[in-house]
Amino acid sequence: MRLFHLADVVEVMHRTAGIDAAIEVARARRGTQFDPVVVDAFCASARELLADSDIEPDHEELIAADPGLRRDLTGAELDSALEVIADFTDLRSPYRAGHSRGVADLGGRAAAVAGLPDADITLVRHAALLHDIGLHGVPATILDKPGALSVTERERLRMNSYYTERVLARPAALARIGAVAALAYERLDGSGAHRGLTGAAIPMTARLLAAADTYRAMTEPRAYRDALPPKKILAELRAEVRGGRLDATAVDAVLEAAGQPRGRRGSGPDGLTPRELEVLRLIARGASTREVARVLGIAPKTAGTHIERIYLKTRSSSRSTVTLYAVQHGLLDTLVADS
């Protein structure tokens, strides 16, 4: 940080007034704003450091040339490094203190509940620590705005996941973590950010991260609302599952990891609710929307809504593909048993 403080000022002075001005401001603030040791090291090499500054350095080359920068972080060292980044990121807003660590802890425990292998549990935890690093590209005035965001502000906030993906694209060791971290705001129905992915394109690691992040965020206050009470959080999460946005298995795992009661409703693959499973079995056997409504005692419009959600969740485009989906997932066996 001491190096950063000096670099932040001298870069501006050099760009606007030249090398001599950069050296002068460093010396003038030596021992007050800047560390004397850092100033002396800078002044001794300023002309070399600032020469050809318009040429972008090859950071990978610089790292490769310095053995001290090439030391691999292992196990606890990597955990500690990512926690530092997480804490620094969360300091962007007073409402977010401890958020990333909380998501990492909850997400890791939920991944274990869901039966993921150890490598994936670690991946979820690491991705959770970094999932909001892209917020450094979002103005604090947006993060801490007490009222509703404008359309432009919402779009800027949605860029968080894009920035996260790009920041973590290099080095390769971080790319796998970044690939999951950047999916924290994706939703199964395609309404998320920033790619708008749906269903099978979102791996279980990312589904768990999304559920853990959503749960944790609702337990924390924000500029525009207070922390939500437990019953409200449960209701909100279940609504997200019913709406096809969050994965039912992931939400149940997060609730169990958080010590909250899991939903009593059963669920099928891809977050299909019990009612949607009933509808799916009927339409797979050839029932029309009106026939579904008559058999289940619901309005045709409600039946149509269920069918639309089934097509969305199963990524089907026709009755044939939704029927094949039911067959592949063994969903028609229950119909036979019931009959």
C-alpha positions as CSV (number, residue, x, y, z in Angstrom):
1,M,0.0,0.0,0.0
2,R,2.9,2.4,0.6
3,L,4.2,1.7,-2.9
4,F,0.7,2.3,-4.2
5,H,0.3,5.6,-2.4
6,L,3.5,6.9,-4.0
7,A,2.7,5.5,-7.5
8,D,-0.8,6.9,-7.5
9,V,0.6,10.5,-7.2
10,V,3.8,10.3,-9.2
11,E,2.1,8.7,-12.1
12,V,-0.2,11.7,-12.4
13,M,2.6,14.2,-12.0
14,H,4.7,12.5,-14.6
15,R,1.9,12.3,-17.1
16,T,0.9,15.9,-16.6
17,A,4.2,17.7,-15.8
18,G,7.1,15.3,-16.5
19,I,9.7,13.3,-14.6
20,D,11.2,16.2,-12.7
21,A,7.8,17.2,-11.3
22,A,7.2,13.6,-10.3
23,I,10.5,13.4,-8.4
24,E,9.9,16.8,-6.8
25,V,6.5,15.9,-5.4
26,A,7.8,12.6,-4.0
27,R,10.6,14.4,-2.2
28,A,8.3,17.1,-1.0
29,R,6.0,14.6,0.7
30,R,8.8,12.3,2.0
31,G,8.2,11.4,5.6
32,T,4.6,12.8,5.6
33,Q,2.4,11.2,3.0
34,F,5.1,8.8,1.6
35,D,7.4,6.4,3.3
36,P,11.0,7.8,3.1
37,V,12.4,4.4,2.1
38,V,10.0,4.1,-0.8
39,V,10.7,7.7,-1.9
40,D,14.5,7.2,-1.8
41,A,14.2,4.0,-3.9
42,F,11.9,5.7,-6.4
43,C,14.1,8.8,-6.8
44,A,17.2,6.8,-7.3
45,S,15.5,5.0,-10.3
46,A,12.8,7.4,-11.4
47,R,14.2,8.2,-14.8
48,E,14.6,4.5,-15.6
49,L,11.1,3.6,-14.1
50,L,9.3,6.3,-16.0
51,A,11.1,6.1,-19.3
52,D,8.8,4.9,-22.1
53,S,5.9,4.8,-19.7
54,D,3.5,4.9,-22.7
55,I,4.6,1.4,-23.6
56,E,2.4,-1.2,-21.7
57,P,4.6,-3.6,-19.7
58,D,4.3,-7.3,-20.2
59,H,3.3,-8.3,-16.6
60,E,3.8,-12.0,-17.2
61,E,7.3,-11.3,-18.4
62,L,8.1,-9.2,-15.3
63,I,6.8,-11.9,-13.0
64,A,8.7,-14.7,-14.9
65,A,11.9,-12.7,-14.5
66,D,11.5,-12.3,-10.7
67,P,11.7,-15.6,-8.7
68,G,10.2,-13.8,-5.7
69,L,7.0,-13.3,-7.7
70,R,6.9,-16.8,-9.0
71,R,6.4,-18.6,-5.7
72,D,3.3,-20.7,-5.7
73,L,0.8,-20.3,-2.9
74,T,-0.4,-23.6,-1.5
75,G,-3.2,-24.6,0.8
76,A,-3.6,-22.2,3.7
77,E,-1.4,-19.6,2.0
78,L,-3.8,-19.4,-0.9
79,D,-6.8,-19.3,1.4
80,S,-5.2,-16.4,3.3
81,A,-4.4,-14.5,0.1
82,L,-7.9,-14.8,-1.2
83,E,-9.3,-13.8,2.2
84,V,-7.3,-10.6,2.1
85,I,-8.7,-9.8,-1.4
86,A,-12.2,-10.6,-0.2
87,D,-11.9,-8.3,2.8
88,F,-10.4,-5.5,0.7
89,T,-13.3,-5.9,-1.8
90,D,-16.0,-5.8,0.9
91,L,-14.5,-2.5,2.3
92,R,-16.0,-0.9,-0.8
93,S,-19.2,-0.5,1.1
94,P,-19.9,-0.4,4.9
95,Y,-22.9,-2.6,4.4
96,R,-20.8,-5.4,2.9
97,A,-18.2,-5.9,5.7
98,G,-17.5,-9.7,6.0
99,H,-19.9,-10.5,3.1
100,S,-17.5,-12.5,0.9
101,R,-16.0,-14.5,3.9
102,G,-19.6,-15.3,5.0
103,V,-20.6,-16.5,1.5
104,A,-17.4,-18.6,1.3
105,D,-18.1,-20.2,4.7
106,L,-21.7,-20.9,3.9
107,G,-21.1,-22.0,0.3
108,G,-18.3,-24.4,1.4
109,R,-20.5,-26.0,4.0
110,A,-23.4,-26.2,1.6
111,A,-21.2,-27.9,-1.0
112,A,-20.4,-30.5,1.6
113,V,-24.0,-31.0,2.4
114,A,-24.8,-31.4,-1.3
115,G,-22.2,-34.2,-1.5
116,L,-19.7,-32.5,-3.8
117,P,-16.1,-33.8,-3.8
118,D,-13.4,-32.1,-1.8
119,A,-12.0,-30.3,-4.8
120,D,-15.3,-28.8,-5.7
121,I,-16.0,-27.8,-2.1
122,T,-12.7,-25.9,-2.1
123,L,-13.5,-24.4,-5.5
124,V,-16.8,-23.0,-4.2
125,R,-15.1,-21.5,-1.2
126,H,-12.4,-19.8,-3.2
127,A,-14.9,-18.6,-5.9
128,A,-17.0,-17.1,-3.1
129,L,-14.1,-15.1,-1.7
130,L,-13.6,-13.6,-5.2
131,H,-17.1,-13.4,-6.6
132,D,-17.4,-9.6,-6.0
133,I,-14.0,-8.5,-6.9
134,G,-15.6,-6.8,-10.0
135,L,-17.2,-4.3,-7.6
136,H,-14.0,-2.4,-7.7
137,G,-15.2,-1.3,-11.1
138,V,-18.6,-0.1,-9.8
139,P,-18.9,3.4,-8.2
140,A,-19.5,3.5,-4.4
141,T,-22.4,5.9,-5.1
142,I,-24.2,3.0,-6.7
143,L,-23.3,0.4,-4.1
144,D,-24.5,2.7,-1.3
145,K,-27.4,4.4,-2.9
146,P,-30.4,4.4,-0.5
147,G,-33.1,4.4,-3.2
148,A,-33.9,2.5,-6.3
149,L,-31.2,2.4,-9.0
150,S,-31.7,3.9,-12.4
151,V,-31.6,1.8,-15.5
152,T,-28.0,3.0,-16.2
153,E,-27.0,2.3,-12.6
154,R,-28.4,-1.2,-12.7
155,E,-26.5,-1.9,-15.9
156,R,-23.2,-0.7,-14.3
157,L,-23.9,-3.0,-11.3
158,R,-24.5,-5.9,-13.6
159,M,-21.0,-5.4,-15.0
160,N,-19.6,-6.6,-11.7
161,S,-19.6,-10.3,-12.9
162,Y,-18.0,-9.3,-16.2
163,Y,-15.2,-7.5,-14.4
164,T,-14.8,-10.4,-12.1
165,E,-14.4,-12.8,-15.0
166,R,-11.8,-10.5,-16.7
167,V,-9.7,-9.8,-13.6
168,L,-9.4,-13.5,-12.8
169,A,-8.8,-14.7,-16.4
170,R,-5.0,-14.6,-15.7
171,P,-3.0,-16.3,-14.4
172,A,-4.2,-19.7,-15.4
173,A,-4.2,-20.9,-11.8
174,L,-7.0,-18.4,-11.1
175,A,-9.0,-18.9,-14.3
176,R,-10.9,-22.0,-12.9
177,I,-11.8,-20.1,-9.8
178,G,-12.8,-17.1,-11.8
179,A,-15.0,-19.2,-14.1
180,V,-17.2,-20.1,-11.2
181,A,-16.9,-16.7,-9.4
182,A,-18.2,-14.9,-12.5
183,L,-21.4,-17.1,-12.4
184,A,-22.5,-16.0,-9.0
185,Y,-25.3,-13.8,-10.5
186,E,-26.5,-16.1,-13.2
187,R,-29.9,-17.5,-12.8
188,L,-31.4,-20.8,-14.2
189,D,-34.1,-18.9,-16.2
190,G,-31.5,-16.8,-18.0
191,S,-32.4,-13.6,-16.1
192,G,-29.0,-13.2,-14.4
193,A,-25.8,-11.4,-15.2
194,H,-23.7,-11.1,-17.2
195,R,-24.0,-13.8,-19.8
196,G,-27.7,-14.7,-19.2
197,L,-26.9,-18.4,-19.0
198,T,-29.7,-21.0,-18.4
199,G,-30.1,-24.4,-16.8
200,A,-27.4,-26.9,-17.7
201,A,-24.9,-24.2,-18.6
202,I,-24.6,-23.3,-14.9
203,P,-22.6,-26.0,-13.0
204,M,-23.6,-27.1,-9.5
205,T,-20.7,-25.2,-8.0
206,A,-22.0,-22.0,-9.4
207,R,-25.6,-22.8,-8.4
208,L,-24.5,-23.3,-4.8
209,L,-22.5,-20.1,-4.9
210,A,-25.6,-18.2,-6.2
211,A,-27.8,-19.6,-3.4
212,A,-25.2,-18.9,-0.7
213,D,-24.7,-15.4,-1.9
214,T,-28.4,-14.7,-2.1
215,Y,-29.0,-16.1,1.4
216,R,-26.1,-14.2,3.0
217,A,-27.0,-10.9,1.3
218,M,-30.5,-11.1,2.7
219,T,-29.2,-11.5,6.2
220,E,-27.2,-8.3,5.8
221,P,-28.5,-4.7,5.8
222,R,-28.2,-2.6,2.6
223,A,-28.5,1.1,2.0
224,Y,-32.0,0.6,0.7
225,R,-33.3,-1.9,3.2
226,D,-32.7,-3.5,6.6
227,A,-31.5,-7.1,7.0
228,L,-34.5,-9.5,6.4
229,P,-35.9,-11.7,9.2
230,P,-35.4,-15.5,8.9
231,K,-39.0,-16.2,7.8
232,K,-38.8,-13.6,5.1
233,I,-35.5,-15.0,3.8
234,L,-37.0,-18.5,3.6
235,A,-40.0,-17.2,1.7
236,E,-37.8,-15.3,-0.7
237,L,-35.5,-18.3,-1.4
238,R,-38.5,-20.6,-2.0
239,A,-40.0,-18.0,-4.3
240,E,-36.7,-17.9,-6.3
241,V,-36.9,-21.7,-6.6
242,R,-40.5,-21.7,-7.7
243,G,-39.7,-19.0,-10.2
244,G,-37.0,-21.2,-11.7
245,R,-34.2,-18.8,-10.9
246,L,-32.3,-20.7,-8.1
247,D,-31.7,-24.4,-8.0
248,A,-33.8,-26.3,-5.4
249,T,-31.0,-28.7,-4.4
250,A,-28.6,-25.8,-3.9
251,V,-31.1,-23.8,-1.9
252,D,-31.9,-26.8,0.4
253,A,-28.1,-27.4,0.9
254,V,-27.6,-23.7,1.8
255,L,-30.5,-23.8,4.2
256,E,-29.3,-26.9,5.9
257,A,-25.7,-25.5,6.1
258,A,-27.2,-22.3,7.7
259,G,-29.1,-24.3,10.2
260,Q,-32.5,-23.3,8.7
261,P,-35.4,-25.7,8.0
262,R,-35.3,-27.0,4.5
263,G,-38.4,-26.8,2.3
264,R,-40.8,-29.6,3.0
265,R,-41.7,-29.8,-0.6
266,G,-39.9,-32.4,-2.7
267,S,-38.3,-31.3,-5.9
268,G,-37.3,-32.8,-9.2
269,P,-34.3,-32.2,-11.5
270,D,-33.6,-28.7,-12.6
271,G,-35.7,-27.3,-9.8
272,L,-39.0,-28.7,-11.0
273,T,-41.6,-28.4,-8.2
274,P,-44.0,-31.2,-7.3
275,R,-46.8,-29.5,-9.1
276,E,-44.6,-29.0,-12.2
277,L,-43.7,-32.7,-12.1
278,E,-47.4,-33.6,-12.1
279,V,-48.0,-31.3,-15.1
280,L,-44.9,-32.7,-16.9
281,R,-46.1,-36.3,-16.5
282,L,-49.5,-35.3,-17.9
283,I,-48.2,-33.4,-21.0
284,A,-45.6,-36.2,-21.6
285,R,-48.6,-38.6,-21.9
286,G,-50.3,-36.3,-24.4
287,A,-52.6,-34.1,-22.2
288,S,-53.5,-30.7,-23.6
289,T,-53.4,-27.6,-21.4
290,R,-57.2,-27.8,-20.8
291,E,-56.9,-31.5,-19.9
292,V,-54.1,-30.7,-17.4
293,A,-56.3,-28.0,-15.9
294,R,-59.3,-30.4,-15.6
295,V,-57.3,-33.3,-14.1
296,L,-55.5,-31.1,-11.5
297,G,-58.4,-28.8,-10.8
298,I,-56.7,-25.6,-11.7
299,A,-57.4,-22.8,-14.2
300,P,-56.2,-23.3,-17.8
301,K,-54.1,-20.1,-17.5
302,T,-52.4,-21.5,-14.4
303,A,-51.8,-24.8,-16.3
304,G,-50.3,-22.8,-19.2
305,T,-47.9,-21.0,-16.8
306,H,-46.7,-24.3,-15.3
307,I,-46.1,-25.7,-18.8
308,E,-44.1,-22.6,-19.8
309,R,-41.9,-22.9,-16.7
310,I,-41.4,-26.6,-17.4
311,Y,-40.2,-25.9,-20.9
312,L,-37.9,-23.2,-19.6
313,K,-36.4,-25.3,-16.8
314,T,-36.0,-28.4,-18.9
315,R,-34.7,-26.4,-21.9
316,S,-37.3,-28.0,-24.1
317,S,-38.7,-26.5,-27.3
318,S,-41.4,-29.1,-28.1
319,R,-43.6,-31.7,-26.6
320,S,-41.3,-34.4,-28.0
321,T,-38.2,-33.0,-26.3
322,V,-40.0,-32.5,-23.0
323,T,-41.3,-36.1,-23.2
324,L,-37.8,-37.3,-23.8
325,Y,-36.6,-35.3,-20.8
326,A,-39.2,-37.0,-18.6
327,V,-38.1,-40.4,-19.9
328,Q,-34.4,-39.8,-19.4
329,H,-35.0,-38.6,-15.8
330,G,-37.3,-41.5,-14.9
331,L,-40.2,-39.2,-14.3
332,L,-42.9,-41.3,-15.9
333,D,-42.4,-44.2,-13.6
334,T,-44.3,-42.4,-10.9
335,L,-47.3,-42.0,-13.2
336,V,-47.3,-45.7,-13.9
337,A,-47.1,-46.5,-10.2
338,D,-49.8,-44.0,-9.3
339,S,-52.2,-45.5,-11.9
